[in-house]
């Protein structure tokens, strides 16, 4: 399969969004809204749930399913308010000693007047810094698109996993093609150059795991994720805070 | 010599390039057109005025060495990792060629210069990005040099002063350039948690992955007048929202108004302000 085919699959309509993962992996999810500054960014879904009977904080970028919902959720393009909403939940997780599970699915942080006015760059930068020393385990799972800094702002984690057909890239293949060849239609070539597939990124040590998609059998995907979460959360919980934070620093220091 | 009088095709990106070098072989009567006030001004006057327009105060872009000369006490700058270059990540189409070209044109190895220096007699670590090296984009070398600077500063208990100018992450290094955002932020956080001071000075333009990481992580954020500062570039935003952007959008004064910059400082006052801020944060003064 060519890289561009994965790009199309990652963006395909009908692909499971963060909400489905939250529903199928966790129990008693209670949603929490707002950044306590400006607004409630609906491109981010966040709250507390139970995994194997233990509380966890769950944060997901949600693209929405129906057209109406997709518009409401800004197609999963997050404003600074959304990154601050996520950080607020992470800080609560730290206070109450819950691990954080993030689901990433975004074409990128939103590019618009209000996003810039409210400090898109500053909001992302703050998340990168704060997540680096958050005292509880963080696991980030790329379920669809992982667009640049807007994805990284939820992926400074102890473990980063990608679904088989998810992508993660510094720039969209369209953007890359138009800069490189002044021709946005050369997306196939650009997709290859960017090494944005889960397999490529595993080879580059950017991620720890590729989660198989079982040819679209979502139930099996949820089972596989549960299994991996169980193992890795208990591994991370077995580490002291210092060990975990030192390993997290090293995880990103090596690049 | 005709190019000296030509108006730049794209104001955002091309101005200031012809004032890059004040070499002795440029005749004194050579003129340039200020992109801000459109007046013809003598190149030599601009050079003598720290590359600021003598008529309207427009701050031309300058290279990293020029900045170090303006900011550091004479003869005190000691460079670190001066010759670091990337040997991997070179398979992206034309990247190697572009790098070589940038190295020749800028006479630098990479898009940031790091080291330690004195400002008004006070020790500090300092990094200065260079707009003439692939538009100051951040690849693995830029990220590594800045990370090492912060690690050294943390070990030695030094403040860090950083001058940013960047088009963002360096696309040609793919995902590894994105990882530099996390890597540098990690080093900034360690430095910060050690109780040390970090001041950024945002210069024109500071955008993309650099804005979304170390540029916006300063304890104190200063800016040069009128500098373009943003996450997304203005053209990308216009394409996204299909709307003309308001005047002054994403300029330093706009960010000051919105609360994202502490102070706008003219180039001629920067050394004094930085010296003052360093002195106000000296442990023995507390």
Interface residues (C-beta under 8 A of the other chain):
Chain A: X109 X111 X112 X113 X115 X116 X117 X118 X119 X120 X121 X122 X124 X125 X126 X128 X129 X130 X132 X133 X148 X149 X152 X153 X156 X168 X169 X170 X171 X176 X179 X180 X193 X194 X195 X196 X201 X204 X206 X249 X252 X253 X255
Chain B: X92 X93 X94 X140 X143 X147 X169 X171 X173 X174 X175 X176 X177 X178 X179 X180 X181 X182 X183 X185 X186 X187 X188 X189 X190 X192 X193 X208 X209 X211 X212 X213 X214 X215 X216 X217 X229 X230 X231 X232 X236 X237 X240 X241 X243 X245 X246 X249 X250 X258 X259 X260
